């Protein structure tokens, strides 16, 4: 007879998710400062999406692989998820320490790639870790606490350069150099990230495979998934390959930005990998990681498919914000598009303040507003409300005229951010087989990554063609995509609601 997991105390919830506080410091430093770093090292605004493409591409490659491996791993006292927390934390901390030493654009771009891959190695298993450690009736609370730590970590990471300037650290640097405010913030962030992840590693003990079997959450066989994959036609992958080839031709003929070639290559690559996976499944190679990942991807539960569309639109808007907020605020609210000017750097620091506001709001909303609304209206309607708050926040960039008024905009964005981080994962953790939570969370995050790649490859072409030197129009795109996300969420029916 299956037993139930013990209920975690608030101290247990704290220990399980505190590592995410450090991981989010790393993400916040990256999101708020990398456009500034790139432009300080000589990048033009049109090239920013191409430089940022490293981040989502590494997530696309790393997260499904880490999810699959963490489901299959057991390293004695370290467990199944914590080895990946530790590996990612070490690599991410080293990347943050090295980033301020970048003196050429290529070095900064490579370090962004390494940093994002490292953060993803740690982050992806944390999503599954909550589901591993908690009973289903604690999933909403667990992801709310995790979201609160994400918000708190992002506040620290976002506002640190601003505070350093007010403590007397220089915020200006000649073109080709990184200001000391950013330099010191990255160094402190690397140390904080490592310390926070180590706290979770040292204060938690994972349930062993034997205990998971007692909870009726033993590892599931891949047989049914692979048999379903083997029954698929090999014609499907060739449509993906043809679609990628067609996009490459269109890019060449219409003179689109070169980054679109990357999107075409990804379509071709997915087609090739799908074909190989089908052939492997038909040959009976049941232990093959490629066949398992592609099989699980093609066999996603229906609720996960519907939430994937919501994620696609939600993260398109977020990535637009992260890339463009600094140039938008600097140009439209501080009057300078020149990265070497004091006004631009002042605008960059104010973006750190704005990002800390939306993350602080998210931390509070995750523990107060979202539980209140979800208990009365359900998780689905709560998420619709949160997404619409974010759309209103982005649209208000066209209404407000002073930097201080943008704090009101960030309140809406913060509510949306809290909901995006908590609601879909709480719904999934209670609806998916626990033994495959790692791979399914990794595959779910593909729909976090793909829209970022789409924005990184297409947005530059759209802006250059229709809104040259007017980055504020990216906020209109962000508002529109969150409205589409809210509409897609109306199709999601949560069991029991």
Residue pairs with C-beta under 8 A, 6 or more apart in sequence:
2 214
2 215
2 216
3 214
3 215
4 135
4 215
5 133
5 134
5 135
5 207
5 215
7 135
7 138
8 16
8 133
8 134
8 135
8 138
8 142
12 133
13 134
13 138
13 141
13 142
13 145
14 145
15 199
15 200
15 203
15 204
16 129
16 130
16 133
16 134
16 142
16 145
16 146
16 200
16 204
17 126
17 130
17 142
17 145
17 146
17 149
17 200
18 149
18 196
18 199
18 200
18 203
19 85
19 89
19 122
19 126
19 196
19 197
19 198
19 199
19 200
19 201
20 123
20 126
20 146
20 149
20 150
20 153
20 196
21 149
21 150
21 152
21 153
21 196
22 89
22 153
22 192
22 193
22 194
22 195
22 196
22 197
23 88
23 89
23 92
23 119
23 122
23 123
23 126
23 153
23 193
23 196
23 197
24 149
24 150
24 151
24 152
24 153
24 154
24 157
24 359
25 153
25 154
25 156
25 157
25 189
25 192
25 193
25 196
26 92
26 96
26 115
26 119
26 157
26 189
26 190
26 193
27 119
27 153
27 154
27 157
28 153
28 154
28 155
28 156
28 157
28 158
28 355
28 359
29 96
29 157
29 158
29 160
29 185
29 186
29 189
30 55
30 112
30 115
30 116
30 119
31 158
31 322
31 355
32 157
32 158
32 161
32 326
32 351
32 352
32 355
33 161
33 182
33 185
33 186
33 348
33 352
34 51
34 52
34 108
34 112
35 48
35 52
35 322
35 323
35 324
35 326
35 327
36 182
36 326
36 339
36 345
36 348
37 99
37 102
37 108
37 178
37 182
38 47
38 48
38 51
38 105
38 108
38 109
39 45
39 48
39 326
39 327
39 339
40 173
40 175
40 176
40 177
40 178
40 179
40 339
40 340
41 102
41 103
41 104
41 105
41 108
41 176
41 178
42 105
42 175
42 176
43 51
43 105
45 327
45 337
45 469
45 471
46 257
46 460
46 463
46 464
47 460
48 323
48 324
48 327
48 460
49 257
49 259
49 323
49 455
49 456
49 457
49 459
49 460
50 257
50 258
50 259
50 456
50 460
51 105
51 108
51 109
51 112
52 112
52 319
52 322
52 323
52 452
52 456
53 259
53 262
53 453
53 456
53 457
54 109
54 110
54 112
54 113
54 116
55 112
55 113
55 116
55 452
56 319
56 449
56 450
56 452
56 453
56 456
57 113
57 262
57 449
57 453
58 113
58 116
58 117
58 120
59 116
59 120
59 445
59 448
59 449
59 452
60 266
60 446
60 449
60 450
60 453
61 117
62 117
62 120
62 121
62 124
63 120
63 124
63 442
63 443
63 445
63 446
63 449
64 293
64 297
64 439
64 442
64 443
64 445
64 446
65 289
65 293
65 442
66 84
66 120
66 121
66 124
66 125
66 438
66 442
67 124
67 125
67 128
67 438
67 439
67 440
67 441
67 442
67 443
68 289
68 292
68 293
68 296
68 438
68 439
68 442
69 84
69 289
69 438
70 80
70 81
70 84
70 124
70 125
70 128
70 438
71 80
71 128
71 219
71 435
71 436
71 437
71 438
71 439
72 219
73 80
73 81
73 83
73 84
74 80
74 208
74 209
75 83
78 86
78 201
79 205
79 206
80 125
80 132
80 206
80 438
81 125
81 126
81 128
81 129
81 132
81 206
81 438
82 125
82 200
82 201
82 204
82 206
84 121
84 122
84 124
84 125
85 122
85 125
85 126
85 197
85 200
85 201
86 197
86 198
86 201
87 121
87 122
88 118
88 119
88 120
88 121
88 122
88 123
88 197
89 118
89 122
89 193
89 194
89 197
89 198
90 118
90 194
91 114
91 117
91 118
91 121
92 115
92 118
92 119
92 122
92 190
92 193
92 194
93 190
93 191
93 193
93 194
94 190
95 111
95 114
95 115
95 118
95 190
96 115
96 186
96 187
96 189
96 190
96 193
97 186
97 187
97 190
98 111
99 108
99 111
99 112
99 115
99 186
100 178
100 182
100 183
100 184
100 186
100 187
102 108
102 111
102 178
103 176
103 177
122 197
124 438
124 441
124 442
124 445
125 438
126 146
127 425
127 441
127 445
128 437
128 438
128 441
129 206
130 139
130 142
130 143
130 146
130 425
130 429
131 139
131 142
131 429
131 432
131 434
131 437
131 441
132 206
132 207
132 212
132 434
132 437
133 142
133 204
133 206
133 207
134 141
134 142
136 429
136 430
139 426
139 429
139 430
140 371
140 374
140 379
140 422
140 426
141 371
142 426
142 429
143 421
143 422
143 425
143 426
143 429
144 366
144 367
144 370
144 371
144 422
144 426
145 366
145 367
146 421
146 422
147 362
147 363
147 366
147 418
147 421
147 422
148 362
148 363
148 364
148 366
148 367
149 363
150 359
150 362
150 363
150 421
151 359
151 360
151 361
151 362
151 363
151 364
151 366
151 414
151 417
151 418
152 359
152 360
152 363
153 196
153 359
154 355
154 356
154 359
154 362
155 356
155 359
155 360
155 363
156 192
156 356
157 185
157 189
158 352
158 353
158 355
158 356
158 359
159 352
159 353
159 355
159 356
160 185
160 188
160 189
160 352
161 171
161 179
161 181
161 182
161 185
161 348
161 349
161 352
162 181
162 349
162 350
162 352
162 353
162 356
164 171
164 180
164 181
164 184
164 185
165 171
165 181
165 349
169 180
169 181
169 184
170 179
170 180
170 181
171 179
171 180
171 181
171 345
171 346
171 349
172 179
172 342
172 345
173 179
173 180
174 340
175 339
175 340
179 345
181 349
207 215
209 218
209 219
212 218
212 219
212 434
212 435
215 434
217 434
217 435
218 435
219 435
220 433
220 435
220 436
222 286
222 292
222 295
223 286
225 292
225 295
225 296
225 299
226 281
226 286
226 291
226 292
226 295
227 281
228 295
228 298
228 299
229 277
229 278
229 281
229 291
229 294
229 295
229 298
229 299
230 278
230 281
230 282
232 278
232 298
234 275
234 278
234 279
236 274
237 270
237 271
237 272
237 274
237 275
237 278
238 271
238 275
239 271
240 267
240 268
240 270
240 271
240 274
241 267
241 268
241 271
241 272
242 271
243 267
243 271
244 264
244 265
244 266
244 267
244 268
244 269
244 271
245 264
245 268
247 260
247 263
247 264
247 267
248 261
248 264
248 265
250 256
251 258
251 260
251 261
251 264
256 461
257 457
257 458
257 460
257 461
257 464
259 456
259 457
259 458
259 460
260 457
260 458
260 461
262 453
262 457
263 453
263 454
263 457
263 458
266 453
273 290
273 294
274 294
274 298
276 290
277 288
277 290
277 291
277 293
277 294
277 295
278 294
280 288
280 290
280 291
281 291
281 295
285 291
292 439
293 439
293 443
296 436
296 439
296 440
296 443
297 443
297 446
300 308
300 440
300 443
301 431
301 432
303 427
303 428
303 431
303 492
303 493
303 494
303 495
304 428
304 431
304 432
304 440
304 444
306 488
306 491
306 492
307 424
307 427
307 428
307 444
307 492
308 444
308 446
308 447
309 447
309 488
309 491
310 383
310 387
310 424
310 485
310 488
310 489
310 492
311 420
311 424
311 444
311 447
311 448
311 451
311 485
312 447
312 450
312 451
312 485
313 451
313 481
313 482
313 484
313 485
313 488
314 387
314 416
314 420
314 481
314 482
314 485
315 420
315 447
315 448
315 449
315 451
315 452
316 451
316 452
316 454
316 455
316 478
316 481
317 390
317 391
317 394
317 477
317 478
317 479
317 481
317 482
317 485
318 417
318 420
318 478
319 451
319 452
319 455
319 456
320 455
320 459
320 474
320 475
320 477
320 478
320 481
321 394
321 413
321 475
321 478
323 455
323 456
323 459
323 474
324 471
324 474
324 475
325 351
325 354
325 355
326 347
326 348
326 351
327 337
327 471
328 397
328 471
328 472
328 474
328 475
329 347
329 350
329 351
329 354
329 403
329 406
330 336
330 337
330 343
330 344
330 347
330 348
330 351
331 337
331 347
331 471
331 472
332 397
332 471
332 472
333 347
333 350
333 402
333 403
333 406
334 343
334 344
334 346
334 347
334 350
334 403
335 343
336 343
336 344
336 347
337 344
337 469
338 344
339 345
347 403
350 403
354 406
354 407
354 409
354 410
355 410
357 407
357 410
357 411
357 414
358 393
358 410
358 411
358 413
358 414
358 417
359 414
359 417
360 414
361 410
361 411
361 413
361 414
361 415
361 417
361 418
362 414
362 415
362 417
362 418
362 421
363 418
365 386
365 414
365 415
365 418
365 419
366 418
366 421
366 422
369 415
369 418
370 382
370 386
370 418
370 419
370 422
370 423
373 381
373 382
373 385
374 382
374 423
377 385
378 494
378 497
379 423
379 426
379 427
379 494
379 497
380 423
380 427
380 489
380 490
380 492
380 493
380 494
380 497
382 419
382 423
383 419
383 420
383 423
383 424
383 489
384 486
384 489
384 490
385 415
385 419
386 415
386 416
386 418
386 419
386 420
386 423
387 416
387 419
387 420
387 482
387 483
387 485
387 486
387 489
388 482
388 483
388 486
389 411
389 412
389 413
389 415
389 416
390 412
390 413
390 415
390 416
390 417
390 420
390 482
391 412
391 416
391 479
391 480
391 482
391 483
391 486
392 412
392 479
393 409
393 410
393 411
393 412
393 413
393 416
394 409
394 412
394 413
394 475
394 476
394 478
394 479
394 482
395 475
395 476
395 479
396 406
396 408
396 409
396 412
397 406
397 409
397 472
397 475
398 472
398 475
398 476
400 406
400 408
400 409
416 482
424 444
425 441
427 492
427 494
428 440
428 441
428 444
429 437
430 495
431 494
431 495
432 440
433 440
459 474
459 477
462 477
463 470
463 471
463 473
463 474
466 473
467 473
